[in-house]
Amino acid sequence: MRAALARLFYATGEGNRLTPGGAVDLVLKAAAVALSIYIGWYAFYGVTNEHLHGAVFLLVMLPVIFLTTTVSRAVHRITLLDYALAAASVAVCVYYIANDSFYRTLIEGVTPIPEREIVVGIVTLLLSIEACRRSVGWGLTSVLLILLAYVFFGHFLSGELHHDPIRIDYFVQLQTVLSVDGIFGTPLEVAATYAFLFVLFGSFYQRAGGGVFFFELATALCGRAVGGPAKACVVSSALYGSISGSPTADVVTTGPITIPLMTRTGISAKRAAAIEAAASSGGALLPPVMGTVAFLMVGFTGIAYEAIVKAGALVAILYYFGVFMAVHAEAKRGGQGQIEESQLVGLVAALRRGWRQMLPIVALLYFLVEGYTPTYVAAGSTLFVVILSWLNKEADFRIGPRAFVEACMETVTRMSALTGAVLAAGAIIGAVEMTGMPGKFTLMVNFVSAGNIVLVLAATAFVVILLGMGTPATSSYIMGVALLAPVLMVNFKVPLLQTHMFLLYYSCMSAITPPLATACFAAAAIARVNPISIAMYAVKVGFAGFVLPFFFVFNPGLLLVGSAMDIAVAIVAAISLVLAALTGILGWIGGIRLILPVRLAYVAMAAGLIYPLPWLQLVLAAIVAGSYIVVSRSPQIGRALRLSRHDA
């Protein structure tokens, strides 16, 4: 029943993606190229004017959404309504661009808002709602509609939920005129700069052969190991995901290769798809790109992007360590084999053929560390990829005029869902601010948690995952920032970095959390397996992503905050935490299945390792490591704890 409901919701929540032909295709491609060049120019030379920049961005993105995503999945062609919405989008964006001087000289609370501004603002909001519904689905759209209803009718409520009546001119001023909150606020600014440029970089890098190089490198490193195909999947998805920053994009790019490769060596289709989904979801956490959520984090916190990358590096590596160990345990349990020799590429051969693909990544990391702005780095790295591709001996990987246009169009298409999400998110933030929702939400969370920080963190994780069902990670992160971040920072004194990293992680984990796990639905389309069953197993494989955020809230050393000793202890404890948690959840060490009391003991040790007491963490780490080695290598202990070496 749950699976049927989830499939129904996922199928009807958004429009059908299509590729227009004829004149529409030519116009959209020309617009995509123009937007890509404009944003590249903006990265190098553009002056800060969020409202104008957002209007130029939407001038292309809104028509692209309406002309490439139909009104529902039952419709497979562009209709008159789509053309009308695209034309209305162009009209309102041109209006904003032409009236830029009004927004530059506007004084909040002093400058009167003309009636035409109210009309244009309402049209913009309606277009944003429909763009979100088409590109993202009903999940985030429903939240926005509920909040808008609360804005206009909340003054009829009593008690804590009551707010003063809100005038339409004030509403429009906050939502579409000012750029601090509302539709033209931080989320749209981030999407139109950081996110677009890094997605553009990923599109060009893929066209230049980067994805092929990552896969060959992964198979060369892991192909001959036990469970080689699954391990190669983890490595290749991590490498590609670190550039794409999108779980779903990672699945649809690497999954068609890795999932069949795994199934041919004895891994069930369900588990192969789950491994791909879990490995792809971590790509949004892995430097150097870290996905759109990290760029939003820059905008909301003011923390430099390179500082976020440094803080998130160890945690992301430990997430993939957990996924790799889960895959290893499954491989040992099932006796899964290696990749066929005919499909293997030697490490030397892979590096000799693709060493140039490493240069853009090295350059990107170098300039980020040197302190150049992320937009400058992304734009420069993209240009470097294009130039470098011309030196490639394989013509398929050279970026000529056709490949250039296709990469720009691919970028704009991939940005469609994010654009719909950030438009709705900006409107949600505006609605939250004008109704005083954060303070009311704080009172509610405090009442439910009774002031216990562990319960608050658990409630926060649950709400963020709930908000992320069927939507991009950006949606749940933005909602978490608006509603939950003030609770953690003000009432429980959780530092800014830990708070936002906690929200970032659970936003990304929503991609594999049932019932509406977007990465698992993408993998299900490839493996032809029930997506709910994939999600249930993906949560086990990616379980490290659910426990590590609790760890770094109490142990900031894992985010490279504190002394060298704090960082060292945190690393040792976090590695042990991942091992203990996975062992308790999976119930296997190597080919040995553990009895329930032993599994519970590992879960208890995992919980103890989170507690920020160094001597306790080191003792528990020693116990976890020692027991893991003894159980996996001692036949006597293994016989005492084993139920069945190959019991599924």
Secondary structure, DSSP 8 states (H G I E B T S, - for coil): -HHHHHHHHHHHSS--B----HHHHHHHHHHHHHHHHHHHHHHHH----HHHHHHHHHHHHHHHHHHHB-SSTT--S--HHHHHHHHHHHHHHHHHHHTHHHHHH--TTTS---HHHHHHHHHHHHHHHHHHHHHT-HHHHHHHHHHHHHHHHGGG--GGG------HHHHHIIIII-SSSSTTSHHHHHIIIIIHHHHHHHHHHHHTTHHHHHHHHHHHHHTTSTTHHHHHHHHHHHHHHHHH--HHHHHHHHHHHHHHHHHTTT--HHHHHHHHHHHHHGGGGSTTT-HHHHHHHHHHH---HHHHHHHHHHHHHHHHHHHHHHHHHHHHHHT-----GGG---HHHHHHHHGGGHHHHHHHHHHHHTT--HHHHHHHHHHHHHHHHTT-SSGGG---HHHHHHHHHHHHHHHHHHHHHHHHHHHHHHHHHHHTHHHHHHHHHHHHHTT-HHHHHHHHHHHHHHHTTTS-HHHHHHHHHHHTHHIIIIIS---HHHHHHHHHHHHHHGGGSSSS-HHHHHHHHHHTS-HHHHHHHHHHHTTHHHHHHHHHHH-GGGGT-S-HHHHHHHHHHHHHHHHHHHHHHH-EETTEE--HHHHHHHHHHHHHHHSS-HHHHHHHHHHHHHHHHHHHH-HHHHHHH-S-TT--
